[in-house]
């Protein structure tokens, strides 16, 4: 398997603006761009909500669609109509909040080709709701319906994926793995009506694994075996809980305890993500969905590097990796 060349940023540079995006990937080139690197549903002044873009020799795959994703795509020079494939990892609002704008703006700007949206069970219901919300813009007199080549119902297709399923998107083979971000994914009795997925992308001799949101997971480690890039979430549970308590001192103790349990069991601490990367034998670790302040990055890097021997990067918004 080929080595990958990375745009690596040191911890000292972690707070600087993201490097420029090479807008058009050369033929047969593969790039992964972390469009939004914030964690969770609380807006951040320097990080956008979770979204990513895989460019496989010109085929564009949007991976998660957090709030502001249409703007982030514009900032990296991507025309919305050129994105014909979307993959959703799970249906928490920080990963889907920008989907309505993405779909609506594709429709309003007369995108000639439909978009296919892949995701876990529940994705169809989500998209149908968004389509219903687009209804008023299909009425006569809106100056949208008559000029758009596709009605909303014909402009999008939904395919719900199952655990361990493989799909082929052009040159890209996508493998699905259920992870441990949801309560029912942690035990034996998995509820098929809800799921949180991690994805592996094998393309042109390279392999990229995107954890989405997950806690420690043998399934995700298995998925990531030997990958060139592991694009993983990371969370400082102590900082996250302290920040929530400061912002919402009115929260009952039981609610705060539930949030703390979620952060500790269904997200990855710096040490846990380092152990996952080391056990999976990945070549490089890229951290997104960053659940800590910039001041916490250096200590987190030390903790990760105590258990993982490969290169580590805390991604910034619109940063590109090969």
BAFI-3210 file (N, C-alpha, C; in Angstrom, 3 decimals, decimal comma, padded with zeros to 6 digits):
// residues 322
n [1|2|3|4|5|6|7|8|9|10|11|12|13|14|15|16|17|18|19|20|21|22|23|24|25|26|27|28|29|30|31|32|33|34|35|36|37|38|39|40|41|42|43|44|45|46|47|48|49|50|51|52|53|54|55|56|57|58|59|60|61|62|63|64|65|66|67|68|69|70|71|72|73|74|75|76|77|78|79|80|81|82|83|84|85|86|87|88|89|90|91|92|93|94|95|96|97|98|99|100|101|102|103|104|105|106|107|108|109|110|111|112|113|114|115|116|117|118|119|120|121|122|123|124|125|126|127|128|129|130|131|132|133|134|135|136|137|138|139|140|141|142|143|144|145|146|147|148|149|150|151|152|153|154|155|156|157|158|159|160|161|162|163|164|165|166|167|168|169|170|171|172|173|174|175|176|177|178|179|180|181|182|183|184|185|186|187|188|189|190|191|192|193|194|195|196|197|198|199|200|201|202|203|204|205|206|207|208|209|210|211|212|213|214|215|216|217|218|219|220|221|222|223|224|225|226|227|228|229|230|231|232|233|234|235|236|237|238|239|240|241|242|243|244|245|246|247|248|249|250|251|252|253|254|255|256|257|258|259|260|261|262|263|264|265|266|267|268|269|270|271|272|273|274|275|276|277|278|279|280|281|282|283|284|285|286|287|288|289|290|291|292|293|294|295|296|297|298|299|300|301|302|303|304|305|306|307|308|309|310|311|312|313|314|315|316|317|318|319|320|321|322]
n.u [000,842|000,495|002,492|001,291|001,277|001,284|-000,236|001,032|000,350|001,873|001,433|001,897|001,086|-001,538|-003,630|-003,682|-004,987|-006,518|-004,580|-004,329|-006,729|-006,408|-008,153|-009,063|-008,670|-006,033|-006,414|-006,876|-005,986|-006,288|-007,924|-008,668|-010,718|-011,164|-013,848|-015,427|-014,611|-015,488|-016,805|-019,848|-023,066|-022,800|-022,173|-019,003|-016,449|-014,225|-014,256|-016,102|-019,245|-019,446|-018,253|-017,086|-015,025|-014,451|-012,381|-012,056|-010,170|-011,631|-014,273|-016,663|-017,413|-019,475|-019,130|-020,900|-022,863|-022,844|-024,091|-023,735|-022,360|-022,713|-021,624|-018,968|-018,196|-018,318|-016,207|-014,018|-014,069|-015,942|-018,642|-022,017|-023,712|-021,946|-021,471|-022,564|-022,977|-023,675|-022,703|-023,914|-023,001|-024,324|-027,422|-027,459|-027,933|-025,783|-024,397|-026,053|-027,264|-026,765|-027,820|-030,304|-029,933|-027,934|-029,287|-031,476|-030,236|-028,922|-031,167|-032,301|-030,320|-030,474|-029,301|-028,370|-028,216|-029,258|-028,819|-027,451|-028,130|-026,637|-026,947|-027,515|-030,228|-033,223|-032,404|-033,873|-036,360|-035,572|-034,684|-037,036|-038,551|-037,108|-037,521|-040,251|-040,233|-039,228|-041,353|-042,957|-041,309|-041,706|-044,006|-046,116|-044,965|-042,790|-040,478|-038,674|-039,530|-040,222|-037,843|-036,137|-034,564|-035,181|-037,695|-037,967|-038,489|-037,424|-034,841|-033,299|-032,123|-032,430|-030,532|-030,509|-028,133|-026,640|-025,042|-021,754|-022,116|-021,047|-020,428|-020,051|-018,748|-018,124|-014,693|-014,397|-014,540|-016,733|-016,952|-019,053|-019,399|-020,962|-020,830|-019,956|-021,401|-024,065|-026,410|-027,787|-026,062|-024,069|-024,638|-025,862|-028,378|-029,084|-030,812|-032,383|-033,537|-032,082|-028,769|-025,246|-022,634|-019,333|-017,007|-015,112|-012,940|-011,739|-009,624|-008,031|-005,637|-005,286|-006,286|-008,754|-010,124|-012,998|-014,125|-016,480|-018,700|-017,827|-017,340|-014,816|-014,234|-014,292|-015,157|-014,694|-011,930|-011,269|-012,246|-010,440|-007,981|-004,686|-005,023|-004,273|-004,907|-006,429|-009,214|-010,335|-012,539|-012,114|-012,159|-012,115|-013,262|-013,481|-013,075|-015,199|-017,499|-017,136|-017,278|-019,925|-021,306|-020,569|-021,764|-024,418|-025,543|-027,959|-028,719|-030,063|-028,530|-028,718|-029,060|-026,628|-024,914|-025,679|-024,852|-022,098|-021,553|-022,146|-020,131|-017,852|-018,150|-019,092|-017,671|-014,293|-011,479|-008,270|-006,253|-007,644|-008,195|-005,616|-004,791|-006,576|-005,682|-003,072|-003,455|-004,842|-002,932|-002,598|-001,307|-001,229|-002,695|-005,455|-007,095|-010,364|-013,614|-013,183|-013,137|-012,247|-010,549|-008,207|-006,029|-005,933|-004,840|-002,037|-001,442|-003,148|-001,970|000,443|-000,529|-001,701|000,557|001,950|001,014|000,653|002,562|002,748|002,464|000,614|-002,102|-003,923|-006,687|-007,721|-010,434|-011,300|-008,927|-006,684|-005,871|-003,670]
n.v [-001,190|002,225|004,868|007,834|011,276|013,904|016,988|018,153|019,567|021,159|021,195|023,744|025,228|024,814|026,590|028,321|029,712|027,486|025,798|026,687|025,392|023,010|023,339|021,714|018,370|016,551|014,183|010,857|011,434|011,532|013,134|014,267|016,407|018,206|019,811|020,996|021,105|021,110|019,917|018,506|020,159|022,859|026,050|027,250|029,750|029,406|026,950|025,009|023,181|019,526|018,237|016,855|016,302|014,024|013,674|011,865|011,515|013,482|012,713|013,681|013,287|014,018|013,910|013,642|016,466|019,009|022,070|024,909|023,749|024,193|026,738|026,188|024,434|026,206|027,893|026,330|026,172|024,526|023,675|023,307|021,660|019,885|017,987|014,886|012,832|011,948|011,002|010,081|009,821|009,506|010,532|012,711|016,179|017,917|016,785|016,771|019,199|021,047|019,986|020,650|023,248|022,646|020,873|022,483|024,716|023,515|022,851|025,408|026,607|025,304|022,747|020,197|017,467|014,682|014,071|011,496|010,221|008,562|006,664|005,820|003,759|005,633|007,789|008,140|009,022|011,430|012,902|012,973|014,636|017,028|017,438|017,907|020,343|021,917|022,388|024,893|026,392|025,250|026,174|027,938|031,071|031,518|031,793|029,759|027,105|026,855|027,232|025,262|022,221|019,783|018,451|018,617|015,990|014,404|015,150|014,063|011,066|008,416|006,062|003,659|002,265|-000,831|-002,418|-003,617|-003,638|-003,222|-000,780|000,474|003,350|004,765|004,677|004,169|002,077|001,565|000,691|-000,291|000,171|-000,498|001,507|002,563|004,779|005,196|004,293|001,808|000,561|-000,396|-002,658|-006,082|-006,241|-004,780|-002,037|-001,784|000,478|002,670|003,818|004,328|005,054|004,148|004,669|003,115|003,921|002,664|003,295|003,627|002,363|003,374|003,882|005,152|005,842|006,882|007,748|008,962|009,798|008,085|005,780|003,845|000,984|-002,222|-002,974|-000,710|-000,545|-002,903|-002,215|-000,212|-001,397|-001,304|001,044|003,926|006,558|007,532|009,146|010,636|011,193|013,195|013,785|015,684|014,623|015,656|018,443|019,009|018,436|020,197|022,618|022,577|022,589|025,083|026,739|026,002|026,157|025,580|023,029|019,905|017,616|014,949|015,092|016,243|014,207|012,217|013,314|013,368|010,614|009,881|011,299|010,033|007,326|007,103|008,622|009,402|009,606|011,362|009,406|007,038|007,273|007,248|004,664|003,168|003,827|002,801|000,037|-000,649|-000,232|001,989|004,305|007,101|009,552|011,598|014,152|015,171|016,735|018,041|018,035|019,972|022,832|025,045|025,291|022,860|021,130|020,579|019,079|016,914|015,876|014,931|012,860|011,169|010,506|009,020|006,500|005,943|005,525|006,716|009,590|012,480|014,689|017,526|018,527|021,457|023,611|023,160|021,995|020,086|016,724|014,159]
n.w [000,000|-000,781|000,581|002,188|001,482|003,690|004,657|007,291|010,420|013,107|016,694|017,531|015,399|015,310|015,788|013,673|010,537|008,136|005,599|002,097|-000,196|-002,694|-005,459|-007,582|-007,881|-009,374|-012,076|-011,010|-008,507|-004,916|-002,359|000,964|002,658|005,582|006,161|008,214|011,636|014,229|017,393|018,316|019,030|019,715|018,593|017,383|017,417|015,751|014,512|012,214|011,962|011,880|008,842|005,763|002,834|000,337|-002,382|-005,082|-007,570|-008,898|-008,475|-006,228|-002,854|-000,295|003,148|005,890|006,971|008,454|009,997|007,921|005,834|003,080|002,717|003,461|001,434|-000,716|-000,016|-000,527|-003,192|-004,475|-006,515|-005,720|-007,236|-008,341|-006,486|-006,094|-004,398|-001,086|002,145|005,227|008,591|011,057|012,609|014,337|015,055|014,688|012,654|010,502|010,142|008,093|005,827|004,727|003,653|001,783|-000,006|-000,757|-001,924|-004,051|-005,557|-006,023|-007,515|-009,861|-010,323|-012,516|-012,129|-010,107|-006,537|-004,543|-001,401|001,145|004,142|007,659|009,031|009,130|007,681|005,330|006,298|007,423|005,152|003,667|005,294|005,020|002,319|002,305|003,588|001,593|000,008|-000,248|-001,957|-004,367|-005,362|-007,747|-009,024|-007,404|-008,742|-008,873|-009,275|-012,051|-013,426|-012,611|-013,419|-012,261|-010,198|-006,581|-005,556|-007,514|-007,502|-005,594|-004,077|-001,768|000,018|002,391|004,536|005,690|008,500|007,918|005,207|001,796|-000,671|-004,016|-005,330|-008,093|-008,475|-005,821|-003,056|-000,489|002,860|005,507|009,009|012,030|014,929|018,326|019,221|019,808|022,377|022,012|020,327|021,809|023,191|022,974|021,837|019,201|017,890|014,905|013,952|014,603|014,167|014,261|012,148|011,036|008,371|005,775|003,139|000,247|-002,340|-005,405|-004,586|-002,044|001,392|003,494|006,612|008,254|011,318|012,144|014,797|017,690|020,408|022,169|020,158|018,962|016,468|014,874|015,055|013,702|011,166|010,515|010,106|009,013|007,540|005,493|006,244|009,240|010,039|012,722|015,499|018,510|022,004|024,975|027,830|030,459|030,140|028,416|029,954|032,112|030,758|029,827|032,268|033,242|031,347|031,542|034,351|035,459|034,856|035,864|038,205|037,433|034,662|033,893|034,684|032,915|030,468|030,949|031,130|028,506|027,076|028,058|027,412|024,797|023,091|021,986|023,999|024,141|024,743|024,172|021,404|020,432|021,165|019,606|017,009|017,105|017,605|015,315|013,435|011,729|009,284|009,535|011,686|011,778|013,397|014,040|014,626|017,056|020,397|022,394|023,811|022,121|023,795|024,987|023,175|022,957|025,408|024,819|022,504|023,575|025,158|023,247|021,693|023,495|023,236|020,553|017,633|015,147|012,820|013,895|013,481|014,379|012,840|010,993|009,964|006,582|005,808|003,887|003,082|001,879]
ca.u [000,000|001,333|002,550|000,541|001,937|000,352|000,015|001,006|000,458|002,324|000,528|002,136|000,386|-002,905|-004,622|-003,582|-005,974|-006,214|-003,854|-005,159|-007,271|-006,204|-009,574|-009,355|-007,691|-005,641|-006,961|-006,318|-005,544|-007,262|-007,742|-009,716|-010,740|-011,995|-014,521|-015,783|-013,893|-016,016|-017,503|-021,098|-024,011|-022,602|-021,353|-017,659|-016,017|-013,114|-014,458|-017,438|-019,859|-018,789|-018,467|-015,837|-015,149|-013,517|-012,255|-011,374|-009,949|-012,691|-015,575|-016,789|-018,302|-019,635|-019,249|-021,584|-023,331|-023,160|-024,523|-022,755|-021,576|-022,761|-020,629|-017,627|-017,920|-018,022|-014,890|-012,970|-014,211|-016,776|-020,008|-022,884|-024,228|-020,916|-021,490|-023,701|-023,031|-023,542|-022,715|-024,175|-022,544|-025,433|-028,419|-027,400|-028,141|-024,527|-023,895|-027,057|-027,919|-026,574|-028,319|-031,423|-029,378|-027,231|-030,264|-032,270|-029,440|-028,747|-032,420|-032,497|-029,311|-030,773|-028,364|-029,025|-028,114|-029,718|-027,835|-027,805|-027,765|-026,496|-026,836|-028,075|-031,685|-033,728|-031,992|-034,983|-037,352|-034,980|-034,685|-038,431|-038,952|-036,485|-038,202|-041,535|-039,927|-038,949|-042,605|-043,362|-040,484|-042,135|-045,277|-046,029|-044,676|-041,577|-039,342|-037,745|-040,033|-040,242|-036,508|-035,342|-034,754|-035,659|-038,494|-037,239|-038,613|-036,562|-033,489|-032,552|-032,415|-031,908|-030,234|-030,122|-027,088|-026,615|-023,726|-020,903|-022,405|-020,074|-020,976|-019,036|-019,062|-017,035|-013,510|-014,338|-015,273|-017,080|-017,342|-019,820|-019,276|-021,695|-019,903|-020,478|-021,823|-025,426|-026,573|-028,175|-024,973|-023,054|-025,006|-026,117|-029,670|-029,017|-032,063|-032,115|-034,111|-031,073|-027,396|-024,183|-021,705|-018,005|-016,839|-013,782|-012,896|-010,592|-009,669|-006,772|-004,512|-005,206|-007,400|-009,071|-011,214|-013,638|-014,832|-017,674|-018,695|-017,785|-016,501|-013,964|-015,019|-013,538|-015,587|-014,007|-010,524|-011,223|-012,445|-009,290|-006,733|-003,761|-005,428|-003,309|-005,360|-007,566|-009,815|-011,030|-012,973|-011,401|-012,921|-011,649|-014,543|-013,489|-013,283|-016,540|-018,492|-016,934|-017,775|-021,382|-021,759|-020,383|-022,730|-025,773|-025,544|-029,316|-028,984|-030,124|-027,355|-028,924|-028,812|-025,189|-024,294|-025,955|-023,953|-020,740|-021,453|-022,101|-018,808|-016,808|-018,348|-019,530|-016,701|-012,920|-010,513|-006,984|-005,586|-008,417|-008,016|-004,253|-004,772|-007,269|-004,790|-001,928|-003,913|-005,243|-001,748|-002,789|-000,071|-001,320|-003,913|-005,955|-008,135|-011,390|-014,651|-012,251|-013,886|-011,393|-010,050|-006,869|-005,034|-005,885|-004,313|-000,689|-001,528|-003,769|-000,948|001,378|-001,211|-001,830|001,880|002,455|000,531|000,629|003,893|002,696|002,221|-000,697|-002,461|-005,219|-007,123|-008,472|-011,446|-010,902|-007,567|-006,695|-004,902|-003,518]
ca.v [000,000|003,394|005,846|009,038|012,532|014,660|018,356|018,000|020,805|020,940|021,758|025,183|025,856|024,306|027,652|029,165|029,386|026,295|026,078|026,822|024,158|022,810|023,223|020,613|017,297|015,966|012,852|009,741|011,911|011,337|014,058|014,296|017,742|018,376|021,097|021,510|020,255|021,306|018,766|018,755|021,117|024,230|026,772|027,631|030,866|029,076|025,641|024,754|021,908|018,415|017,907|016,475|016,086|013,115|013,907|010,699|011,745|014,324|012,329|014,350|012,633|014,778|012,986|014,425|017,753|019,899|023,429|025,717|022,965|024,815|027,811|025,598|023,952|027,374|028,429|025,507|026,226|023,442|023,992|022,335|020,699|018,891|016,957|014,023|011,754|012,346|009,921|010,556|008,814|009,312|011,574|013,830|017,408|018,579|016,129|016,863|020,507|021,796|019,232|021,369|024,312|022,009|020,382|023,592|025,563|022,759|022,998|026,798|026,962|024,534|021,643|019,326|016,054|014,379|013,683|010,293|010,371|007,290|006,853|004,767|003,772|006,938|008,810|008,389|009,847|012,766|013,588|013,233|015,829|018,185|017,633|018,545|021,732|022,635|022,496|026,246|026,903|024,631|026,792|028,922|032,438|031,635|031,947|028,643|025,858|026,802|027,235|024,139|021,070|018,631|018,675|018,086|014,543|013,759|015,701|013,364|009,653|007,987|004,639|003,369|001,244|-001,780|-002,753|-004,518|-003,520|-002,566|-000,187|000,988|004,673|004,972|003,907|004,112|001,021|002,042|-000,364|000,278|-000,512|000,072|001,831|002,562|006,127|005,139|003,339|000,478|-000,048|-000,859|-003,960|-007,139|-006,057|-003,561|-001,581|-001,465|001,775|003,697|003,317|005,296|004,316|004,553|004,285|002,930|004,218|002,094|003,900|003,855|001,875|004,045|003,578|006,204|005,452|007,995|007,143|009,639|009,832|006,745|005,500|002,690|000,047|-003,262|-002,966|000,371|-000,968|-003,882|-001,467|000,663|-002,160|-001,011|002,197|005,012|007,674|007,377|010,445|010,217|012,188|013,202|014,548|015,749|014,559|016,553|019,814|019,121|018,472|021,445|023,703|022,519|022,986|026,536|027,378|025,655|025,781|025,195|021,627|018,978|016,755|013,710|015,385|016,433|012,880|011,498|013,876|012,910|009,204|009,857|011,737|009,075|005,997|007,107|009,428|008,924|010,475|011,321|008,110|006,004|007,361|006,800|003,199|002,656|003,979|001,895|-001,350|-000,841|-000,133|002,995|005,032|008,478|009,844|012,960|014,333|016,162|016,707|018,294|018,407|020,606|024,144|025,004|025,113|021,448|020,299|020,090|017,939|015,773|015,296|014,144|011,634|010,310|010,027|008,051|005,156|005,773|005,867|007,388|011,034|012,920|016,062|018,099|019,220|022,702|023,703|023,256|021,485|018,984|015,653|013,161]
ca.w [000,000|-000,935|001,649|001,873|001,817|004,511|005,067|008,740|011,187|014,474|017,685|017,590|014,281|015,280|015,839|012,493|009,499|007,344|004,371|000,899|-000,755|-004,138|-005,758|-008,499|-007,730|-010,655|-012,358|-010,246|-007,209|-003,850|-001,247|001,992|003,244|006,774|005,953|009,537|012,600|015,578|017,971|018,994|018,463|020,200|017,612|017,805|016,564|014,848|013,882|011,705|012,333|011,187|007,435|005,101|001,392|-000,320|-003,823|-005,646|-008,990|-009,442|-007,925|-004,941|-001,896|000,940|004,277|006,914|006,437|009,557|009,680|007,206|004,871|001,750|002,729|003,487|000,079|-001,532|000,340|-001,137|-004,639|-004,997|-006,926|-005,052|-008,203|-008,671|-005,440|-006,412|-003,413|000,317|003,132|006,587|009,558|011,985|012,394|015,276|014,287|014,307|011,439|009,428|010,181|006,857|004,676|004,112|002,805|000,661|-000,974|-001,257|-002,811|-005,299|-006,305|-006,440|-008,525|-011,076|-010,542|-013,493|-011,775|-008,750|-005,535|-003,794|000,006|001,847|005,578|008,502|009,117|009,538|006,712|004,402|006,992|007,555|003,857|003,303|006,035|004,376|001,035|002,604|003,905|000,344|-000,728|-000,652|-003,058|-005,626|-005,752|-008,838|-008,629|-006,588|-009,666|-008,684|-009,847|-013,514|-014,018|-012,110|-014,303|-011,511|-008,999|-005,425|-005,390|-008,510|-007,376|-004,549|-003,856|-000,468|000,194|003,769|004,558|006,801|009,043|007,132|003,779|000,922|-001,884|-004,931|-005,857|-009,043|-008,080|-004,361|-002,348|000,848|003,793|006,614|010,302|013,148|016,011|019,693|019,603|020,330|023,473|021,564|019,570|022,750|023,701|021,996|021,175|018,383|017,304|013,500|013,607|014,854|014,034|014,001|011,299|010,581|006,965|005,182|001,711|-000,463|-003,667|-006,119|-003,799|-000,750|002,288|004,455|007,502|008,959|012,448|012,607|016,260|018,263|021,559|021,881|019,361|018,259|015,066|014,167|014,948|012,611|009,922|010,257|010,004|007,930|006,725|005,318|007,077|010,140|010,355|013,938|016,470|019,790|022,993|026,361|028,544|031,613|029,665|027,834|031,032|032,854|029,917|029,838|033,603|033,333|030,462|031,967|035,769|035,826|034,514|036,997|038,350|036,674|033,246|033,736|034,796|031,666|029,461|031,253|030,732|027,041|026,624|028,450|026,844|023,399|022,347|022,174|024,665|023,436|024,907|023,480|019,950|020,176|021,246|018,423|015,855|017,252|017,438|013,916|012,581|010,679|008,973|010,026|012,437|011,613|014,406|013,758|015,670|018,164|021,588|023,411|023,417|021,528|024,858|025,360|022,092|023,271|026,329|024,140|021,628|024,400|025,576|022,065|021,287|024,470|022,882|019,092|017,125|013,847|012,823|014,381|013,123|014,718|011,623|011,040|008,910|005,169|005,624|002,930|003,325|000,824]
c.u [000,873|001,350|001,755|001,338|000,932|000,752|-000,094|001,146|000,896|001,327|000,685|001,388|-001,099|-003,948|-004,589|-004,652|-005,535|-005,452|-004,792|-005,553|-006,973|-007,554|-009,915|-008,272|-007,331|-006,277|-006,169|-005,763|-006,662|-006,948|-008,930|-009,624|-011,680|-012,645|-014,861|-015,276|-014,372|-016,676|-018,805|-021,876|-023,825|-021,697|-020,037|-017,165|-014,941|-013,289|-015,909|-017,954|-019,357|-019,228|-017,108|-016,098|-014,049|-013,553|-011,409|-011,259|-011,038|-014,085|-015,658|-017,818|-018,311|-019,910|-019,665|-021,824|-023,790|-023,546|-023,396|-021,988|-021,602|-021,740|-019,213|-017,250|-017,586|-016,636|-013,746|-013,185|-015,057|-018,171|-020,930|-023,398|-023,228|-020,821|-022,744|-023,851|-022,811|-023,595|-022,923|-023,771|-023,632|-026,269|-028,480|-027,340|-026,845|-023,927|-024,859|-027,639|-027,781|-027,172|-029,452|-030,909|-028,679|-028,216|-031,060|-031,500|-029,082|-029,980|-032,560|-031,502|-029,364|-029,746|-029,023|-029,045|-028,605|-028,559|-028,354|-027,256|-027,785|-026,397|-027,458|-029,598|-032,172|-033,368|-033,132|-036,027|-036,860|-035,079|-036,113|-038,957|-038,372|-037,167|-039,554|-041,330|-039,617|-040,224|-042,991|-042,558|-040,804|-043,464|-045,075|-045,740|-043,436|-040,336|-038,285|-038,224|-039,853|-038,856|-035,666|-035,606|-035,335|-036,539|-037,751|-037,312|-037,758|-035,105|-032,662|-033,057|-031,767|-031,693|-029,762|-029,211|-027,208|-025,182|-023,047|-021,210|-021,234|-020,804|-019,823|-019,536|-017,952|-015,866|-013,453|-015,179|-015,477|-017,552|-017,939|-019,583|-020,099|-020,719|-020,632|-020,967|-023,226|-025,503|-026,848|-027,112|-023,927|-023,372|-025,314|-027,390|-029,715|-030,365|-031,805|-032,701|-033,151|-029,696|-026,466|-023,070|-020,338|-017,840|-015,362|-013,895|-011,614|-010,668|-008,263|-005,559|-004,348|-006,428|-007,530|-010,244|-011,697|-014,470|-016,224|-017,573|-018,724|-017,050|-015,539|-014,785|-014,113|-013,905|-014,863|-012,521|-010,345|-011,335|-011,178|-007,980|-005,926|-004,094|-004,295|-003,644|-006,513|-008,027|-010,751|-011,479|-012,089|-012,125|-012,168|-012,896|-014,606|-013,777|-014,695|-017,604|-018,373|-017,486|-019,301|-021,926|-021,648|-021,442|-024,165|-025,781|-026,912|-029,604|-029,059|-028,902|-027,498|-028,650|-027,325|-024,462|-024,511|-025,045|-022,527|-020,554|-021,345|-020,708|-017,739|-016,932|-018,573|-018,772|-015,313|-012,081|-009,200|-006,285|-006,316|-008,230|-006,599|-004,140|-005,469|-006,358|-003,628|-002,344|-004,281|-004,060|-001,906|-001,507|-000,075|-002,681|-004,253|-007,142|-009,067|-012,483|-013,965|-013,012|-012,998|-010,988|-008,665|-005,798|-004,921|-005,225|-002,929|-000,718|-002,144|-002,778|000,036|000,750|-001,345|-000,489|002,500|002,035|000,529|001,922|003,878|002,466|000,776|-000,920|-003,829|-005,651|-007,800|-009,510|-010,795|-009,454|-007,626|-005,562|-004,877|-003,003]
c.v [001,234|004,221|007,060|010,244|013,409|016,119|018,349|019,362|020,474|021,553|023,262|025,920|025,552|025,405|028,567|028,800|028,193|026,679|026,117|025,464|024,112|022,433|022,053|019,553|016,754|014,594|011,806|010,177|011,677|012,319|013,960|015,653|017,770|019,760|021,772|020,567|020,435|020,022|019,234|019,945|022,559|024,971|027,255|028,751|030,513|027,753|025,493|023,394|020,784|018,223|017,680|016,254|015,151|013,405|012,778|010,879|012,551|013,929|012,856|013,640|013,473|013,806|013,787|015,845|018,650|021,285|024,210|024,988|023,585|025,947|027,250|025,050|025,117|027,926|027,597|025,353|025,143|023,963|022,908|021,271|019,646|017,786|016,119|012,868|012,331|011,088|010,540|009,457|008,479|010,581|012,610|015,137|018,108|017,960|016,244|018,266|021,318|021,133|019,968|022,472|023,727|021,569|021,532|024,471|024,841|022,941|024,412|027,227|026,044|023,445|020,596|017,853|015,826|014,022|012,437|010,425|008,999|007,564|005,702|004,749|005,100|008,042|009,152|009,308|011,291|013,542|013,882|014,469|017,094|018,499|018,312|020,026|022,570|022,922|023,902|026,813|026,238|025,208|027,749|030,315|032,614|031,871|030,862|027,427|025,792|026,730|026,041|022,896|019,852|019,089|018,088|016,569|013,771|014,187|014,983|011,941|009,256|006,485|004,435|002,150|000,357|-002,009|-003,816|-004,485|-002,859|-002,009|000,350|002,302|005,066|004,075|003,629|002,950|001,491|000,857|000,274|-000,531|000,225|000,347|001,984|003,936|006,155|004,090|001,937|-000,179|-000,641|-002,252|-004,942|-006,872|-004,789|-003,268|-001,113|-000,113|002,921|003,070|004,496|004,542|004,988|004,006|004,116|003,158|003,635|002,563|004,095|003,495|002,531|003,695|004,683|005,717|006,682|007,407|007,716|009,789|008,402|006,772|004,390|001,590|-000,946|-003,285|-001,882|000,050|-001,962|-003,179|-000,713|-000,083|-001,755|000,194|003,217|006,195|007,221|008,780|010,199|011,410|012,127|014,159|014,543|015,758|015,500|017,991|020,000|019,246|019,767|022,639|023,746|023,005|024,503|027,279|027,176|025,212|025,322|023,725|020,771|018,061|015,487|013,933|015,558|015,094|012,071|011,987|013,388|011,450|009,080|010,237|010,695|007,739|006,007|008,120|008,893|009,983|010,437|009,965|007,023|006,068|006,951|005,288|002,581|002,701|002,996|000,447|-001,637|-000,757|000,868|003,801|006,443|008,702|011,326|013,124|015,472|016,000|016,960|018,853|018,913|021,977|024,001|024,784|023,658|020,559|019,747|018,947|016,702|015,089|014,444|012,816|010,657|009,691|009,076|006,632|004,891|006,314|006,651|008,883|011,370|014,375|016,404|018,961|020,542|022,684|023,898|022,840|020,213|018,008|014,709|011,866]
c.w [000,000|000,341|001,217|002,289|002,529|004,604|006,596|009,407|012,594|015,424|017,766|016,498|014,290|015,263|014,624|011,477|008,669|006,083|003,176|000,356|-002,248|-004,721|-006,667|-008,342|-009,105|-010,839|-011,594|-008,901|-006,194|-002,731|-000,300|002,669|004,440|006,691|007,277|010,604|014,035|016,080|018,595|018,466|018,925|019,224|018,211|016,885|015,553|014,119|013,442|012,145|011,422|009,733|006,794|003,620|000,923|-001,814|-004,385|-007,149|-009,652|-009,011|-006,500|-004,074|-000,626|002,073|005,503|006,414|007,572|009,079|009,001|006,129|003,475|001,651|002,693|002,111|-000,849|-001,268|-000,232|-002,643|-005,258|-005,320|-006,380|-006,011|-008,617|-007,626|-005,642|-005,429|-002,021|001,172|004,511|007,568|010,574|011,964|013,506|014,488|013,905|013,050|010,255|009,268|008,908|005,631|003,965|003,186|001,585|-000,414|-001,588|-002,226|-004,107|-006,186|-006,864|-007,514|-009,739|-011,361|-011,435|-013,100|-010,349|-007,827|-004,822|-002,382|000,657|003,346|006,338|008,423|009,703|008,562|005,758|005,045|007,140|006,247|003,400|004,028|005,427|003,046|001,248|002,914|002,683|-000,448|-001,152|-001,819|-004,394|-006,105|-006,929|-008,282|-007,782|-007,438|-009,477|-009,452|-011,357|-014,127|-013,586|-012,950|-013,598|-010,357|-007,801|-005,289|-006,389|-008,391|-006,329|-004,379|-002,540|-000,467|001,628|003,797|005,794|007,261|008,172|005,632|003,057|-000,288|-002,725|-005,519|-006,812|-008,682|-006,584|-003,840|-000,912|001,683|005,041|007,886|011,346|014,292|017,346|020,148|020,182|021,424|022,960|020,704|020,497|023,280|022,593|021,200|020,353|017,734|015,875|013,091|013,882|014,706|013,816|013,297|011,203|009,168|006,614|003,673|001,131|-001,905|-004,200|-005,270|-002,446|000,093|003,330|005,291|008,261|010,084|012,634|014,115|016,777|019,586|021,186|021,212|018,652|016,777|014,277|014,029|013,807|011,260|009,521|010,041|008,770|007,083|006,609|006,214|007,958|010,519|011,531|014,766|017,712|020,731|024,319|027,235|029,738|031,187|029,131|028,918|031,830|032,075|029,910|031,179|033,781|032,528|030,938|033,428|036,254|035,558|035,773|037,020|037,521|035,190|032,985|033,797|033,523|030,545|029,691|030,849|029,214|026,536|026,928|027,736|025,332|022,545|022,683|022,875|023,881|023,555|024,122|021,967|019,570|020,196|020,036|017,206|015,917|017,014|015,987|012,965|011,457|010,496|009,540|010,669|012,284|012,558|014,021|014,805|017,015|019,365|022,698|022,896|022,810|022,585|025,302|024,330|022,421|024,285|025,678|023,210|022,418|024,798|024,408|021,705|022,296|024,117|021,377|018,502|015,813|013,967|013,187|013,980|013,698|013,531|011,956|009,914|007,541|004,942|004,783|003,226|002,131|001,437]
res [x|x|x|x|x|x|x|x|x|x|x|x|x|x|x|x|x|x|x|x|x|x|x|x|x|x|x|x|x|x|x|x|x|x|x|x|x|x|x|x|x|x|x|x|x|x|x|x|x|x|x|x|x|x|x|x|x|x|x|x|x|x|x|x|x|x|x|x|x|x|x|x|x|x|x|x|x|x|x|x|x|x|x|x|x|x|x|x|x|x|x|x|x|x|x|x|x|x|x|x|x|x|x|x|x|x|x|x|x|x|x|x|x|x|x|x|x|x|x|x|x|x|x|x|x|x|x|x|x|x|x|x|x|x|x|x|x|x|x|x|x|x|x|x|x|x|x|x|x|x|x|x|x|x|x|x|x|x|x|x|x|x|x|x|x|x|x|x|x|x|x|x|x|x|x|x|x|x|x|x|x|x|x|x|x|x|x|x|x|x|x|x|x|x|x|x|x|x|x|x|x|x|x|x|x|x|x|x|x|x|x|x|x|x|x|x|x|x|x|x|x|x|x|x|x|x|x|x|x|x|x|x|x|x|x|x|x|x|x|x|x|x|x|x|x|x|x|x|x|x|x|x|x|x|x|x|x|x|x|x|x|x|x|x|x|x|x|x|x|x|x|x|x|x|x|x|x|x|x|x|x|x|x|x|x|x|x|x|x|x|x|x|x|x|x|x|x|x|x|x|x|x|x|x|x|x|x|x|x|x|x|x|x|x|x|x|x|x|x|x|x|x]
***
